[in-house]
Amino acid sequence: MTMEHFFIGAAVFLLLVVIMSSILIYRGPSVYDRMVGINAVATKTIVLICFIGYIYGRMDMFVDITLAYAILGFFGSIVTAKYLVVNKTGRKE
Amino acid sequence: MNLQILVSVILITCGLFFMFSGSIGLLRLPDFFSRTHAASNIDMLGVIFTMSGLIVYEGFTLTSLKLLLIFLFIVLANPIGSHALGKSAFESGVYPMLRSKKKSSNEGDE
């Protein structure tokens, strides 16, 4: 009963942290800073989906979504980091 | 039962605090590599605490096993992605900021 309210409060706080961490995606000086911001937001979104699953009371469905999102974000980050090597452009910007 | 909920609440609160401080470090630190340090390490600590709290809250079920799998996958995957991103940035010409005093005096002049 009270635990649901705690999860709602934790989800709202985590959403504020995600917004605060996505300022870096907006104002990052180079491409790599934006990639670091995207990684941080993806890591926090995994925990946020777990909280949403406990708020709705159907954790057995949301945990699969969380697993798929974790694998998808990891492979996206690896592929982007592999093909993002630009020659000497991220230095002075 | 009551002790389980208490331990879970304490662990989730610790994880949220670490995520908040990691996000502050992501905004405040001056360099790319120090930002990578804040994002990777402190988020990792927050995920460890929060997932441990959720596993303690769930108990011994199949959902708890899946949460443990997600936890192990994040522990394996997040340092690998951060390392690949840092290596890619270093190969394309982003170097670590070595003398912080000179840079800060330059920033003070601006």
Backbone of each chain as ProteinMPNN parsed JSONL, in Angstrom:
{"seq_chain_A": "MTMEHFFIGAAVFLLLVVIMSSILIYRGPSVYDRMVGINAVATKTIVLICFIGYIYGRMDMFVDITLAYAILGFFGSIVTAKYLVVNKTGRKE", "coords_chain_A": {"N_chain_A": [[0.848, -1.197, 0.0], [1.724, 1.329, 1.013], [4.121, 1.078, -0.192], [3.758, 1.363, -2.891], [3.362, 4.103, -3.221], [5.891, 4.927, -2.504], [7.335, 3.903, -4.678], [6.252, 5.435, -6.74], [7.143, 8.02, -6.017], [9.925, 7.591, -6.182], [10.145, 7.082, -8.912], [9.391, 9.535, -10.012], [11.436, 11.169, -9.026], [13.614, 9.954, -10.295], [12.964, 10.505, -12.9], [13.326, 13.274, -12.94], [16.095, 13.29, -12.551], [16.881, 12.103, -14.945], [16.065, 14.07, -16.772], [17.767, 16.129, -15.954], [20.187, 14.974, -16.56], [19.982, 14.84, -19.282], [20.426, 17.337, -20.183], [23.052, 17.539, -20.858], [23.126, 16.218, -23.301], [21.965, 18.085, -24.891], [23.657, 20.396, -24.7], [26.246, 19.534, -25.125], [29.703, 19.833, -26.007], [31.106, 18.35, -28.012], [30.637, 15.466, -30.178], [31.071, 13.214, -28.701], [30.583, 13.818, -26.057], [27.838, 14.04, -26.139], [27.258, 11.387, -26.696], [28.069, 10.166, -24.323], [26.155, 11.265, -22.646], [23.849, 10.082, -23.73], [24.348, 7.398, -23.106], [24.23, 7.53, -20.302], [21.565, 8.305, -19.893], [20.251, 6.086, -20.981], [21.026, 4.081, -19.194], [19.767, 4.983, -16.885], [17.136, 4.847, -17.647], [16.56, 2.14, -17.733], [16.33, 1.403, -15.02], [14.177, 3.02, -14.452], [12.076, 1.904, -15.939], [11.785, -0.468, -14.531], [10.779, 0.543, -12.098], [8.329, 1.573, -13.016], [7.075, -0.789, -13.737], [6.678, -1.894, -11.168], [4.901, -0.009, -10.194], [2.633, -0.337, -11.8], [2.07, -2.917, -11.085], [2.531, -5.183, -12.576], [5.001, -6.784, -12.836], [6.123, -8.997, -14.043], [5.706, -8.728, -16.722], [6.943, -6.328, -17.398], [9.596, -6.741, -16.866], [10.694, -8.182, -18.907], [10.576, -6.336, -20.967], [12.426, -4.544, -19.968], [14.778, -6.066, -20.069], [15.051, -6.427, -22.854], [15.376, -3.762, -23.594], [17.789, -3.115, -22.344], [19.647, -4.761, -23.704], [19.343, -3.775, -26.313], [20.112, -1.055, -26.065], [22.792, -1.376, -25.308], [23.962, -2.599, -27.593], [23.471, -0.632, -29.488], [25.054, 1.458, -28.49], [27.632, 0.318, -28.68], [27.924, -0.076, -31.469], [27.659, 2.548, -32.42], [29.904, 3.72, -31.192], [31.876, 2.372, -32.508], [31.766, 3.211, -35.159], [32.222, 5.93, -35.076], [34.613, 7.222, -35.314], [36.178, 10.041, -36.013], [38.377, 12.096, -37.887], [40.289, 14.128, -36.078], [38.383, 16.098, -35.461], [36.813, 16.415, -33.251], [38.283, 17.873, -31.465], [38.854, 20.678, -31.113], [36.423, 21.79, -30.878]], "CA_chain_A": [[0.0, 0.0, 0.0], [2.613, 2.48, 1.084], [5.273, 0.827, -1.067], [3.419, 1.895, -4.215], [3.638, 5.541, -3.178], [7.354, 5.076, -2.541], [7.824, 3.688, -6.043], [5.858, 6.598, -7.548], [8.073, 9.095, -5.69], [11.243, 7.261, -6.726], [10.096, 7.224, -10.369], [9.38, 10.962, -10.338], [12.797, 11.663, -8.77], [14.506, 9.438, -11.338], [12.652, 11.247, -14.128], [14.024, 14.562, -12.829], [17.529, 13.034, -12.776], [17.05, 11.861, -16.382], [15.986, 15.372, -17.45], [18.986, 16.861, -15.612], [21.303, 14.368, -17.271], [19.842, 15.021, -20.728], [20.9, 18.671, -20.559], [24.355, 17.321, -21.489], [22.914, 15.861, -24.708], [21.644, 19.317, -25.616], [24.691, 21.417, -24.776], [27.57, 18.947, -25.165], [30.494, 20.516, -27.035], [31.444, 17.48, -29.136], [29.714, 14.351, -30.373], [31.317, 12.175, -27.702], [29.864, 14.196, -24.84], [26.439, 13.654, -26.335], [27.159, 9.924, -26.574], [28.126, 9.848, -22.891], [24.843, 11.59, -22.108], [22.884, 9.073, -24.175], [24.609, 6.21, -22.3], [23.731, 7.734, -18.936], [20.1, 8.298, -19.922], [19.814, 4.714, -21.218], [21.205, 3.321, -17.961], [18.754, 5.363, -15.905], [15.819, 4.442, -18.132], [16.365, 0.739, -17.361], [15.81, 1.387, -13.648], [12.866, 3.689, -14.464], [11.082, 0.944, -16.419], [11.528, -1.378, -13.408], [9.875, 1.23, -11.164], [7.006, 1.656, -13.639], [6.515, -2.118, -13.595], [6.163, -2.082, -9.816], [3.742, 0.871, -9.987], [1.476, -0.967, -12.433], [1.791, -4.198, -10.469], [2.725, -6.306, -13.501], [6.445, -6.788, -13.006], [6.535, -10.12, -14.883], [5.722, -8.306, -18.115], [7.851, -5.211, -17.622], [11.002, -7.133, -16.725], [11.147, -8.578, -20.242], [10.818, -5.084, -21.701], [13.671, -4.005, -19.441], [15.895, -6.871, -20.597], [15.206, -6.096, -24.277], [15.89, -2.399, -23.709], [19.194, -3.118, -21.946], [20.453, -5.341, -24.786], [19.286, -2.87, -27.466], [20.928, 0.119, -25.787], [24.206, -1.755, -25.307], [24.463, -2.789, -28.948], [23.488, 0.67, -30.147], [26.225, 2.207, -28.028], [28.852, -0.285, -29.224], [28.01, 0.163, -32.911], [27.927, 3.963, -32.626], [31.274, 4.01, -30.806], [32.801, 1.796, -33.48], [31.769, 3.934, -36.427], [32.217, 7.361, -34.838], [35.975, 7.738, -35.293], [36.326, 11.133, -36.976], [39.762, 12.532, -37.789], [40.688, 15.415, -35.498], [37.343, 17.124, -35.502], [36.215, 16.624, -31.943], [39.27, 18.373, -30.529], [38.81, 22.099, -30.794], [35.052, 22.298, -30.855]], "C_chain_A": [[0.878, 1.24, 0.0], [3.79, 2.326, 0.12], [5.026, 1.37, -2.469], [3.698, 3.387, -4.287], [5.145, 5.791, -3.205], [7.895, 4.889, -3.94], [7.436, 4.839, -6.956], [6.81, 7.768, -7.297], [9.456, 8.851, -6.259], [11.261, 7.43, -8.234], [10.099, 8.689, -10.773], [10.764, 11.571, -10.129], [13.761, 11.214, -9.859], [14.231, 10.121, -12.675], [13.306, 12.621, -14.112], [15.52, 14.394, -13.07], [17.802, 12.802, -14.256], [16.999, 13.176, -17.159], [17.261, 16.177, -17.209], [20.193, 16.295, -16.345], [21.192, 14.543, -18.782], [20.09, 16.463, -21.139], [22.234, 18.541, -21.289], [24.206, 16.942, -22.959], [22.639, 17.118, -25.521], [22.863, 20.21, -25.787], [26.107, 20.851, -24.86], [28.413, 19.528, -26.283], [30.811, 19.628, -28.236], [30.448, 16.331, -29.191], [29.837, 13.343, -29.24], [30.659, 12.51, -26.367], [28.391, 13.835, -24.956], [26.262, 12.153, -26.213], [27.226, 9.475, -25.119], [26.78, 10.147, -22.23], [23.791, 10.569, -22.487], [23.067, 7.773, -23.397], [24.033, 6.344, -20.905], [22.211, 7.683, -18.896], [19.57, 6.881, -20.135], [19.943, 3.863, -19.963], [20.142, 3.679, -16.922], [17.361, 4.936, -16.331], [15.513, 2.986, -17.79], [15.759, 0.635, -15.954], [14.407, 1.996, -13.595], [11.769, 2.749, -14.948], [10.775, -0.093, -15.334], [10.574, -0.743, -12.398], [8.458, 1.302, -11.718], [6.301, 0.294, -13.571], [5.979, -2.386, -12.204], [4.976, -1.184, -9.533], [2.502, 0.23, -10.592], [1.131, -2.325, -11.836], [1.944, -5.382, -11.397], [4.199, -6.407, -13.838], [6.897, -7.9, -13.939], [6.499, -9.774, -16.363], [6.805, -7.258, -18.362], [9.317, -5.621, -17.53], [11.564, -7.623, -18.065], [11.443, -7.357, -21.11], [12.146, -4.479, -21.264], [14.884, -4.739, -19.996], [16.147, -6.542, -22.065], [15.802, -4.709, -24.445], [17.364, -2.32, -23.352], [20.072, -3.641, -23.081], [20.508, -4.408, -25.987], [20.149, -1.639, -27.26], [22.408, -0.185, -25.82], [24.736, -1.906, -26.727], [24.459, -1.497, -29.745], [24.701, 1.484, -29.775], [27.513, 1.664, -28.621], [29.009, 0.043, -30.704], [28.306, 1.629, -33.2], [29.352, 4.317, -32.263], [32.262, 3.44, -31.812], [32.894, 2.638, -34.747], [31.814, 5.434, -36.254], [33.615, 7.947, -34.832], [36.137, 8.764, -36.408], [37.725, 11.687, -36.796], [39.852, 13.97, -37.313], [39.597, 16.488, -35.533], [36.747, 17.385, -34.133], [37.132, 17.349, -30.99], [39.029, 19.823, -30.116], [37.398, 22.643, -30.638], [34.588, 22.622, -29.45]], "O_chain_A": [[0.791, 2.085, -0.89], [4.377, 3.312, -0.325], [5.959, 1.787, -3.155], [4.21, 3.881, -5.291], [5.619, 6.735, -3.838], [8.799, 5.61, -4.362], [8.197, 5.194, -7.855], [7.24, 8.433, -8.24], [10.099, 9.774, -6.759], [12.266, 7.869, -8.794], [10.734, 9.059, -11.761], [11.222, 12.381, -10.935], [14.618, 11.982, -10.297], [15.139, 10.299, -13.487], [13.788, 13.092, -15.142], [16.149, 15.237, -13.709], [18.827, 13.245, -14.776], [17.781, 13.385, -18.086], [17.78, 16.823, -18.119], [21.11, 17.032, -16.71], [22.187, 14.413, -19.494], [19.979, 16.792, -22.32], [22.53, 19.306, -22.207], [25.053, 17.296, -23.778], [23.025, 17.213, -26.686], [23.099, 20.731, -26.877], [27.074, 21.592, -24.687], [27.917, 19.706, -27.396], [30.787, 20.105, -29.371], [29.54, 16.233, -28.365], [28.861, 12.698, -28.856], [30.23, 11.619, -25.634], [27.773, 13.382, -23.993], [25.249, 11.684, -25.694], [26.54, 8.535, -24.718], [26.317, 9.395, -21.372], [22.936, 10.22, -21.672], [22.087, 7.11, -23.057], [23.427, 5.411, -20.379], [21.628, 7.095, -17.985], [18.558, 6.505, -19.544], [19.086, 3.025, -19.687], [19.672, 2.82, -16.177], [16.498, 4.69, -15.488], [14.354, 2.627, -17.58], [14.809, -0.114, -15.726], [13.558, 1.565, -12.815], [10.652, 2.786, -14.432], [9.638, -0.551, -15.222], [9.666, -1.407, -11.898], [7.492, 1.113, -10.979], [5.088, 0.226, -13.374], [4.942, -3.032, -12.055], [4.121, -1.537, -8.721], [1.434, 0.245, -9.98], [0.031, -2.835, -12.049], [1.53, -6.488, -11.049], [4.608, -6.152, -14.971], [7.946, -7.777, -14.571], [7.162, -10.42, -17.174], [7.494, -7.283, -19.382], [10.189, -4.928, -18.055], [12.76, -7.495, -18.327], [12.408, -7.332, -21.874], [12.902, -3.963, -22.088], [15.889, -4.122, -20.349], [17.294, -6.393, -22.486], [16.634, -4.489, -25.326], [18.115, -1.562, -23.965], [21.108, -3.054, -23.393], [21.556, -4.25, -26.613], [20.848, -1.215, -28.18], [23.204, 0.626, -26.293], [25.818, -1.413, -27.046], [25.334, -1.279, -30.583], [25.313, 2.128, -30.627], [28.39, 2.43, -29.021], [30.1, 0.401, -31.149], [29.09, 1.945, -34.095], [29.97, 5.134, -32.947], [33.367, 3.962, -31.959], [33.966, 2.765, -35.338], [31.48, 6.163, -37.188], [33.793, 9.078, -34.381], [36.223, 8.416, -37.586], [38.222, 11.747, -35.671], [39.533, 14.906, -38.046], [39.903, 17.677, -35.627], [36.227, 18.472, -33.883], [36.815, 17.447, -29.804], [39.004, 20.15, -28.93], [37.204, 23.812, -30.305], [33.454, 23.061, -29.261]]}, "seq_chain_B": "MNLQILVSVILITCGLFFMFSGSIGLLRLPDFFSRTHAASNIDMLGVIFTMSGLIVYEGFTLTSLKLLLIFLFIVLANPIGSHALGKSAFESGVYPMLRSKKKSSNEGDE", "coords_chain_B": {"N_chain_B": [[9.156, -9.907, 6.908], [8.633, -7.178, 7.22], [11.211, -6.278, 7.727], [12.396, -6.912, 5.319], [11.153, -5.09, 3.53], [12.117, -2.724, 4.642], [14.941, -2.913, 4.292], [14.98, -2.961, 1.51], [13.925, -0.414, 0.858], [15.918, 1.24, 1.915], [18.137, 0.498, 0.336], [17.263, 1.224, -2.257], [16.976, 3.962, -1.945], [19.64, 4.742, -1.462], [20.726, 4.063, -3.97], [19.347, 5.861, -5.643], [20.339, 8.255, -4.671], [23.043, 8.017, -5.42], [22.787, 7.99, -8.201], [21.799, 10.549, -8.626], [23.959, 12.141, -7.745], [25.849, 11.346, -9.608], [24.734, 12.401, -11.901], [24.92, 15.118, -11.384], [27.713, 15.355, -11.398], [28.102, 14.761, -14.074], [27.165, 17.059, -15.25], [28.824, 19.039, -14.173], [31.579, 18.522, -14.449], [34.67, 19.241, -16.215], [35.853, 18.016, -18.488], [35.988, 15.635, -21.255], [36.794, 13.009, -20.572], [36.665, 12.955, -17.82], [33.953, 13.328, -17.56], [33.095, 10.918, -18.647], [34.067, 9.225, -16.679], [32.442, 10.014, -14.479], [29.875, 9.369, -15.48], [30.068, 6.593, -16.07], [31.138, 5.258, -13.694], [29.693, 6.186, -11.381], [27.036, 5.882, -12.11], [27.056, 3.158, -12.42], [27.394, 2.316, -9.76], [24.992, 3.271, -8.688], [23.121, 1.721, -10.134], [23.786, -0.811, -9.206], [23.074, -0.638, -6.459], [20.31, -0.018, -6.664], [19.184, -2.15, -8.145], [19.792, -4.241, -6.416], [18.144, -3.541, -4.288], [15.615, -3.858, -5.492], [15.647, -6.603, -6.025], [15.745, -7.634, -3.438], [13.268, -6.73, -2.554], [11.56, -8.216, -4.16], [11.935, -10.972, -3.615], [12.204, -14.627, -3.677], [11.555, -15.384, -6.691], [10.607, -15.98, -10.157], [10.735, -13.582, -11.473], [12.567, -12.233, -9.914], [14.848, -13.649, -10.572], [15.107, -12.895, -13.237], [15.551, -10.181, -12.885], [18.032, -10.35, -11.649], [19.504, -11.324, -13.807], [19.357, -9.118, -15.554], [20.763, -7.278, -14.013], [23.354, -8.504, -13.932], [23.907, -8.351, -16.648], [24.006, -5.581, -17.074], [26.177, -4.919, -15.459], [28.181, -6.235, -16.869], [27.992, -4.96, -19.385], [28.002, -2.133, -19.33], [30.618, -1.005, -18.546], [32.033, -1.941, -20.798], [30.86, -0.616, -22.985], [31.402, 2.035, -22.263], [34.186, 2.044, -22.27], [34.681, 1.498, -24.979], [33.639, 3.785, -26.141], [35.32, 5.779, -25.037], [37.766, 4.966, -26.115], [37.28, 5.311, -28.815], [36.918, 8.089, -28.887], [39.467, 8.923, -28.106], [41.033, 7.975, -30.182], [40.207, 9.607, -32.223], [41.165, 12.088, -31.644], [40.522, 13.494, -29.277], [41.951, 14.662, -26.425], [43.015, 14.089, -23.005], [42.509, 16.603, -20.492], [45.214, 18.104, -19.161], [46.559, 20.159, -17.645], [44.933, 21.755, -15.321], [44.844, 24.203, -14.087], [45.733, 26.256, -15.753], [43.773, 26.197, -17.716], [41.558, 26.882, -16.184], [42.217, 29.48, -15.431], [42.162, 30.632, -17.92], [39.474, 30.356, -18.465], [38.502, 31.998, -16.512], [39.308, 34.416, -17.482], [37.7, 34.833, -19.613]], "CA_chain_B": [[8.491, -9.162, 5.844], [8.857, -5.761, 7.457], [12.652, -6.048, 7.576], [12.667, -6.974, 3.874], [10.751, -3.809, 2.932], [13.014, -1.688, 5.165], [16.231, -3.036, 3.592], [14.757, -2.589, 0.109], [13.77, 1.044, 0.769], [17.224, 1.857, 2.162], [19.008, 0.266, -0.819], [16.804, 2.012, -3.411], [17.282, 5.371, -1.684], [21.082, 4.905, -1.694], [20.95, 4.042, -5.411], [18.861, 7.111, -6.232], [21.291, 9.308, -4.309], [24.253, 7.91, -6.245], [22.461, 8.415, -9.565], [21.677, 12.013, -8.608], [25.293, 12.749, -7.67], [26.495, 11.1, -10.891], [24.201, 13.343, -12.886], [25.535, 16.415, -11.076], [29.068, 15.276, -11.921], [28.025, 14.809, -15.536], [26.973, 18.441, -15.681], [29.784, 19.991, -13.629], [32.988, 18.24, -14.734], [35.048, 20.052, -17.379], [36.511, 17.318, -19.579], [35.241, 14.478, -21.751], [37.132, 11.764, -19.882], [36.118, 13.006, -16.455], [32.518, 13.084, -17.687], [32.942, 9.477, -18.811], [34.289, 8.671, -15.349], [31.242, 10.236, -13.666], [28.744, 8.637, -16.026], [30.229, 5.147, -15.96], [31.339, 4.7, -12.356], [28.675, 6.492, -10.379], [25.81, 5.225, -12.541], [27.218, 1.739, -12.115], [27.121, 2.135, -8.329], [23.563, 3.455, -8.488], [22.396, 0.572, -10.665], [24.033, -1.932, -8.295], [22.257, -0.494, -5.257], [18.876, -0.041, -6.955], [18.789, -3.499, -8.529], [19.819, -5.069, -5.204], [16.929, -3.24, -3.544], [14.454, -4.474, -6.152], [15.731, -8.053, -5.843], [15.359, -7.901, -2.042], [11.828, -6.5, -2.439], [10.801, -9.22, -4.895], [11.987, -12.295, -2.99], [12.661, -15.713, -4.54], [10.619, -15.737, -7.758], [11.212, -15.956, -11.49], [11.005, -12.176, -11.765], [13.813, -11.914, -9.232], [15.937, -14.223, -11.374], [15.285, -12.052, -14.425], [16.196, -8.947, -12.422], [19.449, -10.672, -11.443], [20.121, -11.406, -15.131], [19.52, -7.745, -16.032], [21.846, -6.712, -13.196], [24.634, -9.026, -14.411], [24.151, -7.838, -17.993], [24.437, -4.178, -16.995], [27.531, -4.922, -14.899], [29.114, -6.579, -17.941], [27.905, -4.197, -20.633], [28.21, -0.688, -19.202], [32.039, -0.658, -18.709], [32.506, -2.218, -22.165], [30.415, 0.48, -23.837], [32.113, 3.257, -21.893], [35.561, 1.9, -22.737], [34.692, 1.628, -26.441], [33.405, 5.196, -26.461], [36.529, 6.517, -24.707], [38.809, 4.618, -27.082], [36.921, 5.959, -30.075], [37.19, 9.521, -28.766], [40.919, 9.142, -28.048], [41.603, 7.748, -31.507], [39.848, 10.668, -33.152], [41.814, 13.329, -31.353], [40.168, 14.156, -28.03], [42.952, 14.297, -25.435], [42.658, 14.498, -21.645], [42.961, 17.922, -20.073], [46.238, 17.788, -18.172], [46.798, 21.268, -16.716], [43.603, 22.326, -15.087], [44.944, 25.555, -13.562], [45.819, 27.168, -16.889], [42.455, 26.242, -18.349], [40.596, 27.592, -15.347], [42.513, 30.904, -15.514], [41.637, 31.085, -19.206], [38.019, 30.498, -18.374], [38.195, 33.16, -15.705], [39.513, 35.632, -18.263], [36.662, 35.05, -20.62]], "C_chain_B": [[8.765, -7.668, 5.988], [10.319, -5.38, 7.265], [13.044, -6.033, 6.099], [12.33, -5.655, 3.197], [11.678, -2.689, 3.38], [14.359, -1.703, 4.439], [16.101, -2.61, 2.134], [14.658, -1.08, -0.06], [15.117, 1.743, 0.963], [18.144, 1.694, 0.948], [18.583, 1.11, -2.015], [17.099, 3.49, -3.201], [18.765, 5.662, -1.888], [21.38, 4.942, -3.195], [20.495, 5.317, -6.083], [19.786, 8.268, -5.895], [22.54, 9.244, -5.167], [23.975, 8.324, -7.679], [22.359, 9.934, -9.66], [23.045, 12.677, -8.582], [26.071, 12.5, -8.96], [26.019, 12.056, -11.962], [24.737, 14.752, -12.653], [26.969, 16.455, -11.599], [29.112, 15.333, -13.434], [27.839, 16.228, -16.027], [28.137, 19.336, -15.296], [31.214, 19.77, -14.088], [33.401, 18.821, -16.084], [35.428, 19.261, -18.622], [35.655, 16.153, -20.062], [35.516, 13.233, -20.928], [36.652, 11.772, -18.44], [34.6, 12.848, -16.483], [32.217, 11.602, -17.873], [33.097, 8.755, -17.476], [33.039, 8.802, -14.481], [30.093, 9.369, -14.155], [28.877, 7.146, -15.789], [30.246, 4.676, -14.514], [30.149, 4.922, -11.448], [27.335, 5.907, -10.79], [25.852, 3.737, -12.265], [26.89, 1.446, -10.65], [25.627, 2.286, -8.034], [22.746, 2.281, -8.979], [22.574, -0.64, -9.754], [23.132, -1.838, -7.069], [20.769, -0.647, -5.562], [18.4, -1.443, -7.327], [18.822, -4.448, -7.334], [18.577, -4.819, -4.359], [15.703, -3.883, -4.16], [14.456, -5.989, -5.98], [15.326, -8.432, -4.419], [13.855, -7.725, -1.863], [11.036, -7.617, -3.09], [10.797, -10.564, -4.18], [12.45, -13.342, -3.981], [11.576, -16.078, -5.554], [11.362, -15.751, -9.081], [11.556, -14.537, -11.905], [12.303, -11.72, -11.113], [15.019, -12.46, -9.99], [16.199, -13.392, -12.624], [15.917, -10.719, -14.054], [17.673, -9.165, -12.17], [20.185, -10.774, -12.769], [20.357, -10.013, -15.716], [20.678, -7.063, -15.317], [23.212, -7.177, -13.695], [24.95, -8.497, -15.807], [24.61, -6.387, -17.962], [25.851, -4.092, -16.45], [28.555, -5.309, -15.961], [29.15, -5.523, -19.032], [28.295, -2.743, -20.475], [29.693, -0.291, -19.238], [32.566, -0.921, -20.104], [32.103, -1.086, -23.102], [31.155, 1.764, -23.551], [33.555, 3.218, -22.376], [35.646, 2.056, -24.249], [34.498, 3.072, -26.854], [34.637, 6.049, -26.174], [37.656, 6.231, -25.678], [38.55, 5.273, -28.425], [37.195, 7.452, -30.03], [38.681, 9.795, -28.76], [41.562, 8.928, -29.401], [41.279, 8.879, -32.46], [40.281, 12.036, -32.652], [41.364, 14.076, -30.129], [41.164, 13.714, -26.973], [42.517, 14.751, -24.05], [43.239, 15.854, -21.295], [43.94, 17.752, -18.925], [46.446, 18.905, -17.169], [45.478, 21.996, -16.475], [43.689, 23.783, -14.669], [44.962, 26.6, -14.693], [44.458, 27.329, -17.56], [41.489, 27.063, -17.514], [40.893, 29.093, -15.351], [42.044, 31.456, -16.857], [40.135, 31.278, -19.155], [37.625, 31.693, -17.525], [38.377, 34.455, -16.473], [38.351, 35.921, -19.197], [35.452, 35.771, -20.053]], "O_chain_B": [[9.084, -6.983, 5.016], [10.637, -4.321, 6.723], [13.901, -5.256, 5.678], [13.109, -5.149, 2.389], [11.996, -1.797, 2.592], [14.862, -0.66, 4.021], [17.001, -1.974, 1.585], [15.226, -0.517, -0.996], [15.426, 2.712, 0.27], [18.847, 2.631, 0.569], [19.434, 1.656, -2.718], [17.433, 4.2, -4.15], [19.12, 6.711, -2.426], [22.19, 5.752, -3.647], [21.163, 5.815, -6.988], [20.002, 9.159, -6.717], [23.051, 10.276, -5.601], [24.826, 8.943, -8.317], [22.78, 10.531, -10.651], [23.282, 13.651, -9.296], [26.868, 13.344, -9.37], [26.79, 12.474, -12.825], [24.98, 15.494, -13.604], [27.399, 17.457, -12.171], [30.046, 15.887, -14.014], [28.308, 16.572, -17.112], [28.427, 20.3, -16.006], [31.998, 20.718, -14.122], [32.585, 18.892, -17.003], [35.331, 19.795, -19.727], [34.72, 15.732, -19.381], [34.595, 12.479, -20.612], [36.277, 10.733, -17.897], [34.017, 12.301, -15.548], [31.233, 11.084, -17.344], [32.369, 7.809, -17.174], [32.621, 7.844, -13.831], [29.416, 8.715, -13.362], [27.925, 6.495, -15.358], [29.468, 3.8, -14.137], [29.649, 3.989, -10.821], [26.564, 5.477, -9.932], [24.841, 3.123, -11.925], [26.207, 0.472, -10.334], [25.063, 1.534, -7.239], [21.782, 1.879, -8.327], [21.635, -1.409, -9.549], [22.503, -2.82, -6.677], [20.045, -1.316, -4.825], [17.339, -1.879, -6.881], [17.993, -5.353, -7.234], [18.014, -5.749, -3.78], [14.843, -4.397, -3.445], [13.399, -6.598, -5.81], [14.643, -9.435, -4.213], [13.227, -8.473, -1.113], [9.944, -7.942, -2.625], [9.765, -11.234, -4.138], [13.026, -13.005, -5.015], [10.771, -16.976, -5.308], [12.578, -15.562, -9.132], [12.545, -14.308, -12.603], [13.048, -10.921, -11.681], [16.072, -11.826, -10.046], [17.346, -13.2, -13.029], [16.725, -10.181, -14.811], [18.487, -8.281, -12.437], [21.343, -10.37, -12.872], [21.409, -9.746, -16.297], [21.475, -6.359, -15.937], [24.123, -6.367, -13.866], [26.108, -8.225, -16.125], [25.493, -5.995, -18.725], [26.647, -3.282, -16.923], [29.669, -4.785, -15.968], [30.22, -5.215, -19.556], [28.867, -2.162, -21.397], [30.021, 0.689, -19.907], [33.455, -0.207, -20.566], [32.908, -0.642, -23.921], [31.501, 2.506, -24.471], [34.09, 4.227, -22.835], [36.58, 2.679, -24.754], [35.12, 3.538, -27.809], [34.974, 6.936, -26.957], [38.419, 7.129, -26.032], [39.475, 5.732, -29.094], [37.654, 8.029, -31.017], [39.129, 10.785, -29.339], [42.527, 9.611, -29.746], [42.014, 9.092, -33.423], [39.819, 13.051, -33.172], [41.785, 15.217, -29.937], [41.231, 12.529, -26.647], [41.735, 15.693, -23.925], [44.328, 16.212, -21.745], [43.559, 17.313, -17.84], [46.506, 18.649, -15.966], [44.99, 22.744, -17.322], [42.735, 24.537, -14.86], [44.323, 27.649, -14.617], [44.047, 28.432, -17.921], [40.699, 27.842, -18.048], [39.971, 29.906, -15.285], [41.586, 32.596, -16.94], [39.592, 32.228, -19.718], [36.592, 32.325, -17.747], [37.722, 35.459, -16.192], [38.055, 37.069, -19.527], [34.49, 36.028, -20.777]]}, "name": "protein", "num_of_chains": 2, "seq": "MTMEHFFIGAAVFLLLVVIMSSILIYRGPSVYDRMVGINAVATKTIVLICFIGYIYGRMDMFVDITLAYAILGFFGSIVTAKYLVVNKTGRKEMNLQILVSVILITCGLFFMFSGSIGLLRLPDFFSRTHAASNIDMLGVIFTMSGLIVYEGFTLTSLKLLLIFLFIVLANPIGSHALGKSAFESGVYPMLRSKKKSSNEGDE"}
